Amino acid sequence: MLRMKLKRNVISLTVSILLIILLFSTLLPPFTAVKLKPGTPSDTSIDLYKTIIFDNINLTIRGPECIPVSFLNFTIFEGSTEIAYVKFNVMGSEIEDSPSNKFTVTNVTNTSNLPYNSSGGYGYDEDDGSNHTFNYGYGNANIGASDLIILYRITYIAHQTGIFTAKLFVNSSNYTYVSGPSLNFTVSEGEIYSPYPAYESTGIARPPTNLSVKINGTNLDVYFYFYNMTPVTDIWTQFANWTSLSSPQTCEFTNFTDMGNDWIWGNTSYQWSANATNGTTWSNTSYYYTTTGSRYDVSNDGIVNVQDLSYAWGYRKTGSKPYDGLYDVNDDG
């Protein structure tokens, strides 16, 4: 009788232990995991067209883990709406971005010899608590091994106003890991806004009807600079200025005649900047636009013909009007 009672107690204890183990195995996460961080923005408030830097963007693959990283995606959101992104591989090389030329990815970690394994790992997502087994990919895949931590720095040129956050996505072979959101950052008009021609605009006349910006501030001095002046290139040249302005005010330049023919190239990107100062701080914003027409239309008469060859040849030394610009008409260097 005593023996049977003891046996029943042993069986009950064993069942209880198994139930406890099952409960803990269900509630507790696996010891291997993947963790993402979207980085920390360099500022919480910036002006439109300025650059914000996200440091310590982090892909952590725990020591016993390995996952097949297809690509990473760093995305800017306004609320739940995606407004910009950059895709890049684990080495930090950019694959694509939208809008174009708004992001720069820098790999902070030396990725020349990342560990890659053909077995191991559960693919547990620390952010949402789900399991995804791959058994191959980047990572040390060894119990007791150190975590594989890959850090990136990403710069983003703010292209619209609003309040934004960023997230990091890591796409594996059949699952996408998603970080939590970054801190909010706000993009506002700033002291200089509403440029004409609009930033990155195309099909602009030669020369444009005007170059202009609106200002937001008090007692501001405003300066316009142009980057493509000829015959000397690749320097910033001041061509207009205003003093002691207060908002609302528009600064507009229209006198292209006195500037020679520095604006007449067709199908060419021109860069200019508007700078404002109150005597203590400066606000500097650069813009570029692309002209309509053909680069071969040197005489700027809307037709590409032998007359354009005559202009390019006949005025190559004298610098006389109507052509006193660059002689590399076909833009091949």
RAPE-V41686 format. One record per residue. N is the residue number from 1. RES is the residue in one letter. PSI is psi in radians with two decimals (999 if undefined). D_CENTER is the distance of its C-alpha to the mean C-alpha in Angstrom with 1 decimal. Layout:
# RAPE-V41686
<<N:RES:PSI:D_CENTER> <N:RES:PSI:D_CENTER>>
This chain:
# RAPE-V41686
<<1:M:-0.81:77.9> <2:L:-0.66:76.1> <3:R:-0.72:74.6> <4:M:-0.68:73.3> <5:K:-0.70:71.8> <6:L:-0.70:70.1> <7:K:-0.74:68.7> <8:R:-0.66:67.4> <9:N:-0.71:65.7> <10:V:-0.76:64.1> <11:I:-0.75:62.8> <12:S:-0.73:61.5> <13:L:-0.72:59.7> <14:T:-0.77:58.1> <15:V:-0.70:56.9> <16:S:-0.76:55.5> <17:I:-0.75:53.6> <18:L:-0.69:52.2> <19:L:-0.71:51.1> <20:I:-0.77:49.4> <21:I:-0.76:47.6> <22:L:-0.72:46.5> <23:L:-0.81:45.4> <24:F:-0.61:43.3> <25:S:-0.47:41.8> <26:T:-0.71:40.7> <27:L:-0.56:39.3> <28:L:2.46:37.8> <29:P:2.73:34.6> <30:P:2.78:35.0> <31:F:-0.29:34.5> <32:T:2.60:31.7> <33:A:2.88:28.2> <34:V:2.33:24.4> <35:K:2.34:22.3> <36:L:2.57:18.6> <37:K:2.36:16.8> <38:P:0.02:13.3> <39:G:3.03:13.5> <40:T:2.15:14.3> <41:P:2.53:12.4> <42:S:-0.31:13.6> <43:D:2.75:15.0> <44:T:-0.12:16.3> <45:S:2.17:16.4> <46:I:2.87:14.5> <47:D:2.72:15.2> <48:L:2.44:13.5> <49:Y:0.10:11.3> <50:K:2.93:11.1> <51:T:2.36:8.6> <52:I:2.50:8.8> <53:I:2.29:9.0> <54:F:1.98:9.8> <55:D:2.75:12.8> <56:N:0.66:15.2> <57:I:2.19:13.3> <58:N:2.16:16.5> <59:L:1.95:18.2> <60:T:2.16:21.9> <61:I:2.00:24.6> <62:R:2.75:28.0> <63:G:-0.83:30.7> <64:P:0.04:32.8> <65:E:2.76:29.9> <66:C:2.46:28.2> <67:I:2.55:25.8> <68:P:1.76:24.6> <69:V:1.96:20.8> <70:S:-0.89:19.8> <71:F:2.88:16.0> <72:L:2.67:13.4> <73:N:2.05:11.0> <74:F:2.07:8.5> <75:T:2.40:8.8> <76:I:2.31:8.8> <77:F:2.50:12.5> <78:E:1.81:14.9> <79:G:-2.14:18.0> <80:S:0.11:18.3> <81:T:2.20:16.4> <82:E:2.20:13.1> <83:I:-0.22:11.0> <84:A:2.63:7.6> <85:Y:2.80:6.9> <86:V:2.27:6.3> <87:K:2.45:9.9> <88:F:2.76:11.3> <89:N:3.07:14.9> <90:V:-0.39:16.6> <91:M:-0.18:16.8> <92:G:0.06:13.0> <93:S:2.25:13.0> <94:E:2.45:10.3> <95:I:-0.87:12.3> <96:E:2.79:10.4> <97:D:2.80:7.4> <98:S:2.23:8.2> <99:P:2.81:8.3> <100:S:2.62:8.3> <101:N:0.49:6.9> <102:K:-0.23:4.0> <103:F:2.62:2.0> <104:T:2.18:5.4> <105:V:2.24:7.6> <106:T:2.23:11.0> <107:N:1.97:14.0> <108:V:-0.55:16.2> <109:T:2.49:19.0> <110:N:1.91:21.3> <111:T:0.32:21.0> <112:S:-0.36:23.6> <113:N:0.95:26.3> <114:L:2.42:25.1> <115:P:2.39:28.1> <116:Y:2.26:28.6> <117:N:2.73:31.6> <118:S:0.14:33.5> <119:S:2.78:34.9> <120:G:2.68:34.5> <121:G:2.60:32.3> <122:Y:-0.29:32.3> <123:G:0.45:28.6> <124:Y:2.28:29.1> <125:D:1.92:26.1> <126:E:-0.41:26.5> <127:D:-0.60:24.4> <128:D:-0.04:26.6> <129:G:0.32:29.7> <130:S:2.71:29.9> <131:N:2.48:31.1> <132:H:1.82:29.9> <133:T:2.27:31.9> <134:F:-0.74:30.7> <135:N:0.36:32.9> <136:Y:2.82:30.6> <137:G:-2.93:27.2> <138:Y:2.40:25.4> <139:G:2.86:27.2> <140:N:-0.46:30.5> <141:A:0.84:32.5> <142:N:2.15:35.3> <143:I:2.25:36.9> <144:G:-0.17:36.9> <145:A:2.77:34.0> <146:S:2.73:31.1> <147:D:2.57:27.8> <148:L:1.96:25.1> <149:I:2.10:22.1> <150:I:2.15:18.8> <151:L:2.50:16.2> <152:Y:2.73:12.6> <153:R:2.29:10.4> <154:I:2.26:6.6> <155:T:2.51:5.3> <156:Y:2.26:3.4> <157:I:1.99:5.9> <158:A:2.13:8.1> <159:H:-0.02:9.7> <160:Q:2.78:12.6> <161:T:2.73:15.0> <162:G:-2.97:16.1> <163:I:2.23:16.1> <164:F:2.80:13.3> <165:T:2.97:13.0> <166:A:2.63:11.0> <167:K:2.67:12.7> <168:L:2.25:12.8> <169:F:2.43:14.8> <170:V:2.00:16.9> <171:N:2.08:18.7> <172:S:-2.88:22.2> <173:S:-0.58:24.9> <174:N:0.29:26.0> <175:Y:2.55:24.2> <176:T:2.06:20.7> <177:Y:2.48:20.3> <178:V:2.29:18.3> <179:S:2.98:17.7> <180:G:3.02:18.7> <181:P:2.69:16.4> <182:S:3.11:14.9> <183:L:2.61:16.5> <184:N:2.57:16.1> <185:F:2.54:14.4> <186:T:2.38:15.6> <187:V:2.15:14.2> <188:S:3.00:17.4> <189:E:-0.69:18.7> <190:G:-2.96:19.8> <191:E:-0.44:22.6> <192:I:2.23:21.4> <193:Y:3.05:20.4> <194:S:1.05:21.3> <195:P:2.63:21.1> <196:Y:2.29:23.2> <197:P:2.64:22.3> <198:A:2.66:19.2> <199:Y:2.21:15.8> <200:E:0.37:15.2> <201:S:2.75:18.6> <202:T:2.93:21.0> <203:G:0.48:24.8> <204:I:2.49:25.5> <205:A:2.85:29.1> <206:R:1.86:30.4> <207:P:2.98:30.6> <208:P:2.80:28.7> <209:T:-0.57:31.0> <210:N:2.89:29.4> <211:L:2.22:26.5> <212:S:2.74:26.2> <213:V:2.81:24.3> <214:K:2.64:25.6> <215:I:2.70:25.9> <216:N:1.74:26.2> <217:G:-3.01:28.4> <218:T:2.38:31.9> <219:N:0.94:33.5> <220:L:2.45:30.5> <221:D:2.29:30.7> <222:V:2.40:28.3> <223:Y:2.40:27.6> <224:F:2.36:26.2> <225:Y:2.61:25.2> <226:F:2.44:24.8> <227:Y:-0.34:23.3> <228:N:0.51:25.2> <229:M:2.52:28.8> <230:T:2.76:31.5> <231:P:-0.20:33.6> <232:V:2.20:31.6> <233:T:2.98:27.9> <234:D:0.59:24.7> <235:I:2.66:25.8> <236:W:2.18:25.0> <237:T:2.20:28.2> <238:Q:2.35:29.1> <239:F:-0.08:30.8> <240:A:2.65:31.3> <241:N:2.71:31.6> <242:W:2.62:33.0> <243:T:2.60:34.5> <244:S:0.86:35.1> <245:L:2.62:33.3> <246:S:2.57:32.8> <247:S:2.66:31.0> <248:P:2.37:31.3> <249:Q:2.50:31.1> <250:T:2.26:29.7> <251:C:2.12:29.4> <252:E:2.32:30.2> <253:F:2.27:31.0> <254:T:-0.15:33.2> <255:N:1.22:35.5> <256:F:-0.34:34.1> <257:T:-0.76:37.6> <258:D:-0.12:38.2> <259:M:0.24:35.1> <260:G:-2.46:36.6> <261:N:0.65:34.6> <262:D:-0.04:31.2> <263:W:0.12:29.6> <264:I:-0.08:31.4> <265:W:2.32:29.4> <266:G:2.70:28.7> <267:N:0.81:25.6> <268:T:2.45:23.9> <269:S:2.20:20.6> <270:Y:2.51:21.6> <271:Q:2.37:19.7> <272:W:2.90:21.1> <273:S:2.65:20.5> <274:A:2.23:22.3> <275:N:2.34:23.2> <276:A:2.48:25.2> <277:T:2.52:27.3> <278:N:0.22:30.0> <279:G:-0.26:31.5> <280:T:-0.82:29.8> <281:T:2.74:26.0> <282:W:2.55:23.8> <283:S:2.05:21.0> <284:N:2.18:19.3> <285:T:2.26:17.0> <286:S:2.56:16.5> <287:Y:2.75:16.5> <288:Y:2.67:17.3> <289:Y:2.84:19.3> <290:T:2.32:21.2> <291:T:2.80:25.0> <292:T:3.04:27.3> <293:G:-2.84:30.1> <294:S:2.51:30.7> <295:R:-0.43:30.1> <296:Y:-0.23:33.7> <297:D:1.25:35.1> <298:V:-0.64:35.8> <299:S:-0.14:38.4> <300:N:0.75:36.1> <301:D:0.13:38.9> <302:G:0.04:37.0> <303:I:2.38:38.9> <304:V:1.95:38.3> <305:N:-2.96:41.7> <306:V:-0.41:43.9> <307:Q:-0.59:43.7> <308:D:-0.65:40.1> <309:L:-0.71:41.4> <310:S:-0.73:44.1> <311:Y:-0.82:41.7> <312:A:-0.65:39.5> <313:W:-0.82:42.7> <314:G:-0.52:45.0> <315:Y:0.24:42.7> <316:R:-0.44:40.9> <317:K:-0.64:43.1> <318:T:-0.46:44.3> <319:G:0.27:41.0> <320:S:2.76:43.0> <321:K:2.67:41.7> <322:P:0.16:40.4> <323:Y:1.93:38.3> <324:D:0.52:37.4> <325:G:-2.62:33.9> <326:L:2.60:32.4> <327:Y:-0.10:34.7> <328:D:1.30:32.2> <329:V:-0.69:32.6> <330:N:0.07:31.2> <331:D:0.74:28.1> <332:D:0.19:28.7> <333:G:999:28.7>>
